[in-house]
């Protein structure tokens, strides 16, 4: 009886761990392939704020975004 409960709990913990790391790996791949923000979005955002961005500023922003991904 106790052994059956332990087997279920161990199976559940292992399943949760595999599911978590699998989902994490999938999301990392997905975000690398389809980034949530790109150069055009950054340029549009800066223009909405009233700034005319140059390539250096856009590159700096992209590097900052990649650092946190």
Biopython code that builds the backbone (N, CA, C, O; Angstrom):
import numpy as np
from Bio.PDB.StructureBuilder import StructureBuilder

atoms = [
    (1, "UNK", "N", (0.827, -1.191, 0.000)),
    (1, "UNK", "CA", (0.000, 0.000, 0.000)),
    (1, "UNK", "C", (0.878, 1.264, 0.000)),
    (1, "UNK", "O", (0.717, 2.148, -0.842)),
    (2, "UNK", "N", (1.789, 1.324, 0.946)),
    (2, "UNK", "CA", (2.679, 2.484, 1.043)),
    (2, "UNK", "C", (3.607, 2.548, -0.161)),
    (2, "UNK", "O", (3.917, 3.627, -0.666)),
    (3, "UNK", "N", (4.042, 1.383, -0.611)),
    (3, "UNK", "CA", (4.933, 1.332, -1.774)),
    (3, "UNK", "C", (4.209, 1.828, -3.029)),
    (3, "UNK", "O", (4.827, 2.482, -3.869)),
    (4, "UNK", "N", (2.931, 1.537, -3.172)),
    (4, "UNK", "CA", (2.158, 2.000, -4.330)),
    (4, "UNK", "C", (2.034, 3.519, -4.330)),
    (4, "UNK", "O", (2.150, 4.154, -5.379)),
    (5, "UNK", "N", (1.801, 4.092, -3.176)),
    (5, "UNK", "CA", (1.681, 5.555, -3.053)),
    (5, "UNK", "C", (3.006, 6.216, -3.393)),
    (5, "UNK", "O", (3.043, 7.227, -4.094)),
    (6, "UNK", "N", (4.091, 5.642, -2.894)),
    (6, "UNK", "CA", (5.420, 6.182, -3.199)),
    (6, "UNK", "C", (5.730, 6.103, -4.694)),
    (6, "UNK", "O", (6.309, 7.034, -5.253)),
    (7, "UNK", "N", (5.357, 5.018, -5.335)),
    (7, "UNK", "CA", (5.590, 4.876, -6.772)),
    (7, "UNK", "C", (4.813, 5.932, -7.560)),
    (7, "UNK", "O", (5.331, 6.503, -8.520)),
    (8, "UNK", "N", (3.589, 6.183, -7.156)),
    (8, "UNK", "CA", (2.771, 7.202, -7.825)),
    (8, "UNK", "C", (3.402, 8.584, -7.627)),
    (8, "UNK", "O", (3.499, 9.364, -8.574)),
    (9, "UNK", "N", (3.827, 8.884, -6.409)),
    (9, "UNK", "CA", (4.432, 10.186, -6.137)),
    (9, "UNK", "C", (5.742, 10.377, -6.897)),
    (9, "UNK", "O", (5.983, 11.451, -7.448)),
    (10, "UNK", "N", (6.585, 9.355, -6.934)),
    (10, "UNK", "CA", (7.853, 9.436, -7.660)),
    (10, "UNK", "C", (7.573, 9.605, -9.153)),
    (10, "UNK", "O", (8.224, 10.408, -9.822)),
    (11, "UNK", "N", (6.615, 8.857, -9.671)),
    (11, "UNK", "CA", (6.244, 8.985, -11.083)),
    (11, "UNK", "C", (5.725, 10.374, -11.404)),
    (11, "UNK", "O", (6.044, 10.931, -12.454)),
    (12, "UNK", "N", (4.934, 10.932, -10.515)),
    (12, "UNK", "CA", (4.398, 12.282, -10.707)),
    (12, "UNK", "C", (5.511, 13.327, -10.689)),
    (12, "UNK", "O", (5.524, 14.235, -11.521)),
    (13, "UNK", "N", (6.426, 13.205, -9.763)),
    (13, "UNK", "CA", (7.542, 14.160, -9.675)),
    (13, "UNK", "C", (8.426, 14.068, -10.918)),
    (13, "UNK", "O", (8.829, 15.092, -11.470)),
    (14, "UNK", "N", (8.725, 12.860, -11.353)),
    (14, "UNK", "CA", (9.549, 12.688, -12.555)),
    (14, "UNK", "C", (8.822, 13.241, -13.776)),
    (14, "UNK", "O", (9.438, 13.905, -14.609)),
    (15, "UNK", "N", (7.541, 12.981, -13.893)),
    (15, "UNK", "CA", (6.751, 13.505, -15.009)),
    (15, "UNK", "C", (6.715, 15.020, -15.028)),
    (15, "UNK", "O", (6.834, 15.629, -16.091)),
    (16, "UNK", "N", (6.553, 15.633, -13.869)),
    (16, "UNK", "CA", (6.552, 17.090, -13.784)),
    (16, "UNK", "C", (7.898, 17.675, -14.184)),
    (16, "UNK", "O", (7.956, 18.689, -14.879)),
    (17, "UNK", "N", (8.974, 17.042, -13.748)),
    (17, "UNK", "CA", (10.317, 17.538, -14.082)),
    (17, "UNK", "C", (10.565, 17.428, -15.587)),
    (17, "UNK", "O", (11.065, 18.371, -16.199)),
    (18, "UNK", "N", (10.224, 16.292, -16.186)),
    (18, "UNK", "CA", (10.414, 16.120, -17.625)),
    (18, "UNK", "C", (9.538, 17.102, -18.397)),
    (18, "UNK", "O", (9.989, 17.691, -19.380)),
    (19, "UNK", "N", (8.303, 17.282, -17.968)),
    (19, "UNK", "CA", (7.406, 18.230, -18.629)),
    (19, "UNK", "C", (7.910, 19.654, -18.533)),
    (19, "UNK", "O", (7.837, 20.402, -19.507)),
    (20, "UNK", "N", (8.417, 20.042, -17.380)),
    (20, "UNK", "CA", (8.930, 21.397, -17.195)),
    (20, "UNK", "C", (10.113, 21.666, -18.105)),
    (20, "UNK", "O", (10.135, 22.678, -18.806)),
    (21, "UNK", "N", (11.106, 20.769, -18.104)),
    (21, "UNK", "CA", (12.299, 20.992, -18.912)),
    (21, "UNK", "C", (12.006, 20.865, -20.406)),
    (21, "UNK", "O", (12.623, 21.553, -21.219)),
    (22, "UNK", "N", (11.074, 19.995, -20.767)),
    (22, "UNK", "CA", (10.671, 19.886, -22.167)),
    (22, "UNK", "C", (9.997, 21.157, -22.646)),
    (22, "UNK", "O", (10.308, 21.653, -23.729)),
    (23, "UNK", "N", (9.080, 21.690, -21.856)),
    (23, "UNK", "CA", (8.388, 22.932, -22.220)),
    (23, "UNK", "C", (9.367, 24.104, -22.265)),
    (23, "UNK", "O", (9.258, 24.976, -23.126)),
    (24, "UNK", "N", (10.311, 24.122, -21.348)),
    (24, "UNK", "CA", (11.311, 25.198, -21.317)),
    (24, "UNK", "C", (12.175, 25.174, -22.578)),
    (24, "UNK", "O", (12.439, 26.215, -23.179)),
    (25, "UNK", "N", (12.608, 23.989, -22.967)),
    (25, "UNK", "CA", (13.422, 23.829, -24.173)),
    (25, "UNK", "C", (12.622, 24.247, -25.411)),
    (25, "UNK", "O", (13.144, 24.935, -26.287)),
    (26, "UNK", "N", (11.358, 23.828, -25.479)),
    (26, "UNK", "CA", (10.499, 24.185, -26.607)),
    (26, "UNK", "C", (10.318, 25.699, -26.707)),
    (26, "UNK", "O", (10.400, 26.261, -27.799)),
    (27, "UNK", "N", (10.074, 26.355, -25.584)),
    (27, "UNK", "CA", (9.854, 27.812, -25.597)),
    (27, "UNK", "C", (11.125, 28.558, -25.972)),
    (27, "UNK", "O", (11.059, 29.564, -26.678)),
    (28, "UNK", "N", (12.271, 28.091, -25.519)),
    (28, "UNK", "CA", (13.534, 28.741, -25.898)),
    (28, "UNK", "C", (13.735, 28.668, -27.409)),
    (28, "UNK", "O", (14.103, 29.656, -28.045)),
    (29, "UNK", "N", (13.489, 27.484, -27.977)),
    (29, "UNK", "CA", (13.621, 27.311, -29.420)),
    (29, "UNK", "C", (12.632, 28.207, -30.164)),
    (29, "UNK", "O", (12.990, 28.855, -31.148)),
    (30, "UNK", "N", (11.392, 28.238, -29.689)),
    (30, "UNK", "CA", (10.343, 29.030, -30.338)),
    (30, "UNK", "C", (10.680, 30.511, -30.303)),
    (30, "UNK", "O", (10.523, 31.200, -31.311)),
    (31, "UNK", "N", (11.137, 31.011, -29.172)),
    (31, "UNK", "CA", (11.460, 32.433, -29.057)),
    (31, "UNK", "C", (12.700, 32.798, -29.860)),
    (31, "UNK", "O", (12.815, 33.927, -30.337)),
    (32, "UNK", "N", (13.621, 31.868, -30.015)),
    (32, "UNK", "CA", (14.800, 32.138, -30.834)),
    (32, "UNK", "C", (14.402, 32.218, -32.311)),
    (32, "UNK", "O", (14.918, 33.050, -33.057)),
    (33, "UNK", "N", (13.485, 31.346, -32.720)),
    (33, "UNK", "CA", (13.030, 31.316, -34.109)),
    (33, "UNK", "C", (12.081, 32.481, -34.408)),
    (33, "UNK", "O", (12.149, 33.067, -35.488)),
    (34, "UNK", "N", (11.211, 32.815, -33.479)),
    (34, "UNK", "CA", (10.217, 33.883, -33.640)),
    (34, "UNK", "C", (10.373, 34.904, -32.517)),
    (34, "UNK", "O", (9.606, 34.882, -31.554)),
    (35, "UNK", "N", (11.343, 35.785, -32.625)),
    (35, "UNK", "CA", (11.561, 36.738, -31.533)),
    (35, "UNK", "C", (10.349, 37.645, -31.343)),
    (35, "UNK", "O", (9.680, 38.007, -32.311)),
    (36, "UNK", "N", (10.072, 38.007, -30.101)),
    (36, "UNK", "CA", (8.891, 38.822, -29.824)),
    (36, "UNK", "C", (9.027, 40.255, -30.328)),
    (36, "UNK", "O", (8.020, 40.947, -30.481)),
    (37, "UNK", "N", (10.228, 40.708, -30.586)),
    (37, "UNK", "CA", (10.416, 42.072, -31.081)),
    (37, "UNK", "C", (11.552, 42.048, -32.103)),
    (37, "UNK", "O", (12.541, 41.335, -31.934)),
    (38, "UNK", "N", (11.397, 42.832, -33.157)),
    (38, "UNK", "CA", (12.427, 42.860, -34.194)),
    (38, "UNK", "C", (12.840, 44.301, -34.477)),
    (38, "UNK", "O", (12.371, 45.230, -33.818)),
    (39, "UNK", "N", (13.715, 44.481, -35.452)),
    (39, "UNK", "CA", (14.279, 45.802, -35.759)),
    (39, "UNK", "C", (13.185, 46.808, -36.149)),
    (39, "UNK", "O", (13.207, 47.962, -35.722)),
    (40, "UNK", "N", (12.240, 46.352, -36.958)),
    (40, "UNK", "CA", (11.182, 47.268, -37.407)),
    (40, "UNK", "C", (10.328, 47.749, -36.237)),
    (40, "UNK", "O", (9.921, 48.910, -36.190)),
    (41, "UNK", "N", (10.061, 46.850, -35.299)),
    (41, "UNK", "CA", (9.273, 47.225, -34.123)),
    (41, "UNK", "C", (10.021, 48.248, -33.275)),
    (41, "UNK", "O", (9.427, 49.210, -32.789)),
    (42, "UNK", "N", (11.324, 48.039, -33.099)),
    (42, "UNK", "CA", (12.125, 48.982, -32.311)),
    (42, "UNK", "C", (12.137, 50.344, -32.987)),
    (42, "UNK", "O", (11.997, 51.375, -32.331)),
    (43, "UNK", "N", (12.305, 50.339, -34.297)),
    (43, "UNK", "CA", (12.335, 51.595, -35.044)),
    (43, "UNK", "C", (10.998, 52.326, -34.914)),
    (43, "UNK", "O", (10.973, 53.536, -34.688)),
    (44, "UNK", "N", (9.894, 51.602, -35.056)),
    (44, "UNK", "CA", (8.566, 52.205, -34.926)),
    (44, "UNK", "C", (8.352, 52.753, -33.522)),
    (44, "UNK", "O", (7.789, 53.835, -33.356)),
    (45, "UNK", "N", (8.797, 52.014, -32.514)),
    (45, "UNK", "CA", (8.646, 52.456, -31.126)),
    (45, "UNK", "C", (9.397, 53.757, -30.879)),
    (45, "UNK", "O", (8.865, 54.683, -30.265)),
    (46, "UNK", "N", (10.632, 53.824, -31.358)),
    (46, "UNK", "CA", (11.434, 55.027, -31.142)),
    (46, "UNK", "C", (10.844, 56.218, -31.902)),
    (46, "UNK", "O", (10.880, 57.348, -31.415)),
    (47, "UNK", "N", (10.309, 55.966, -33.083)),
    (47, "UNK", "CA", (9.697, 57.060, -33.847)),
    (47, "UNK", "C", (8.425, 57.557, -33.163)),
    (47, "UNK", "O", (8.118, 58.748, -33.221)),
    (48, "UNK", "N", (7.682, 56.659, -32.516)),
    (48, "UNK", "CA", (6.488, 57.064, -31.774)),
    (48, "UNK", "C", (6.853, 57.921, -30.569)),
    (48, "UNK", "O", (6.078, 58.780, -30.147)),
    (49, "UNK", "N", (8.043, 57.678, -30.018)),
    (49, "UNK", "CA", (8.494, 58.477, -28.878)),
    (49, "UNK", "C", (9.083, 59.809, -29.323)),
    (49, "UNK", "O", (9.499, 60.616, -28.491)),
    (50, "UNK", "N", (9.119, 60.042, -30.633)),
    (50, "UNK", "CA", (9.605, 61.316, -31.133)),
    (50, "UNK", "C", (11.091, 61.344, -31.415)),
    (50, "UNK", "O", (11.678, 62.421, -31.527)),
    (51, "UNK", "N", (11.715, 60.173, -31.533)),
    (51, "UNK", "CA", (13.150, 60.109, -31.817)),
    (51, "UNK", "C", (13.356, 59.491, -33.186)),
    (51, "UNK", "O", (12.644, 58.563, -33.571)),
    (52, "UNK", "N", (14.310, 59.995, -33.903)),
    (52, "UNK", "CA", (14.690, 59.418, -35.200)),
    (52, "UNK", "C", (15.879, 58.495, -34.941)),
    (52, "UNK", "O", (17.003, 58.972, -34.784)),
    (53, "UNK", "N", (15.651, 57.187, -34.894)),
    (53, "UNK", "CA", (16.737, 56.261, -34.543)),
    (53, "UNK", "C", (17.702, 56.057, -35.704)),
    (53, "UNK", "O", (17.302, 56.019, -36.868)),
    (54, "UNK", "N", (18.973, 55.929, -35.364)),
    (54, "UNK", "CA", (19.946, 55.548, -36.376)),
    (54, "UNK", "C", (20.295, 54.071, -36.170)),
    (54, "UNK", "O", (19.852, 53.459, -35.198)),
    (55, "UNK", "N", (21.077, 53.504, -37.070)),
    (55, "UNK", "CA", (21.390, 52.078, -37.016)),
    (55, "UNK", "C", (22.129, 51.689, -35.729)),
    (55, "UNK", "O", (21.927, 50.597, -35.197)),
    (56, "UNK", "N", (22.970, 52.575, -35.245)),
    (56, "UNK", "CA", (23.728, 52.271, -34.025)),
    (56, "UNK", "C", (22.776, 52.092, -32.842)),
    (56, "UNK", "O", (22.934, 51.161, -32.053)),
    (57, "UNK", "N", (21.797, 52.974, -32.722)),
    (57, "UNK", "CA", (20.835, 52.864, -31.622)),
    (57, "UNK", "C", (19.987, 51.599, -31.746)),
    (57, "UNK", "O", (19.700, 50.932, -30.751)),
    (58, "UNK", "N", (19.593, 51.280, -32.968)),
    (58, "UNK", "CA", (18.793, 50.068, -33.175)),
    (58, "UNK", "C", (19.622, 48.828, -32.825)),
    (58, "UNK", "O", (19.122, 47.897, -32.195)),
    (59, "UNK", "N", (20.888, 48.826, -33.239)),
    (59, "UNK", "CA", (21.762, 47.691, -32.916)),
    (59, "UNK", "C", (21.953, 47.541, -31.412)),
    (59, "UNK", "O", (21.965, 46.425, -30.894)),
    (60, "UNK", "N", (22.104, 48.668, -30.707)),
    (60, "UNK", "CA", (22.256, 48.618, -29.250)),
    (60, "UNK", "C", (21.015, 48.014, -28.602)),
    (60, "UNK", "O", (21.119, 47.187, -27.696)),
    (61, "UNK", "N", (19.841, 48.433, -29.071)),
    (61, "UNK", "CA", (18.595, 47.903, -28.511)),
    (61, "UNK", "C", (18.465, 46.397, -28.795)),
    (61, "UNK", "O", (18.038, 45.639, -27.924)),
    (62, "UNK", "N", (18.827, 45.969, -29.997)),
    (62, "UNK", "CA", (18.741, 44.544, -30.336)),
    (62, "UNK", "C", (19.691, 43.726, -29.473)),
    (62, "UNK", "O", (19.339, 42.627, -29.046)),
    (63, "UNK", "N", (20.883, 44.240, -29.212)),
    (63, "UNK", "CA", (21.837, 43.521, -28.355)),
    (63, "UNK", "C", (21.295, 43.398, -26.938)),
    (63, "UNK", "O", (21.448, 42.357, -26.299)),
    (64, "UNK", "N", (20.664, 44.456, -26.449)),
    (64, "UNK", "CA", (20.076, 44.414, -25.115)),
    (64, "UNK", "C", (18.968, 43.364, -25.057)),
    (64, "UNK", "O", (18.859, 42.627, -24.077)),
    (65, "UNK", "N", (18.148, 43.297, -26.105)),
    (65, "UNK", "CA", (17.059, 42.310, -26.141)),
    (65, "UNK", "C", (17.626, 40.892, -26.183)),
    (65, "UNK", "O", (17.126, 40.007, -25.488)),
    (66, "UNK", "N", (18.662, 40.667, -26.990)),
    (66, "UNK", "CA", (19.245, 39.324, -27.105)),
    (66, "UNK", "C", (19.909, 38.889, -25.813)),
    (66, "UNK", "O", (19.942, 37.699, -25.499)),
    (67, "UNK", "N", (20.438, 39.847, -25.059)),
    (67, "UNK", "CA", (21.109, 39.521, -23.802)),
    (67, "UNK", "C", (20.118, 38.916, -22.800)),
    (67, "UNK", "O", (20.490, 38.046, -22.013)),
    (68, "UNK", "N", (18.880, 39.364, -22.825)),
    (68, "UNK", "CA", (17.884, 38.892, -21.863)),
    (68, "UNK", "C", (17.096, 37.703, -22.373)),
    (68, "UNK", "O", (16.205, 37.230, -21.667)),
    (69, "UNK", "N", (17.377, 37.200, -23.557)),
    (69, "UNK", "CA", (16.653, 36.036, -24.074)),
    (69, "UNK", "C", (17.445, 34.787, -23.869)),
    (69, "UNK", "O", (16.995, 33.704, -24.242)),
]
sb = StructureBuilder()
sb.init_structure("model")
sb.init_model(0)
sb.init_chain("A")
sb.init_seg("    ")
for serial, (resi, resn, name, xyz) in enumerate(atoms, 1):
    if name == "N":
        sb.init_residue(resn, " ", resi, " ")
    sb.init_atom(name, np.array(xyz, "f"), 0.0, 1.0, " ", f" {name:<3s}", serial, name[0])
structure = sb.get_structure()
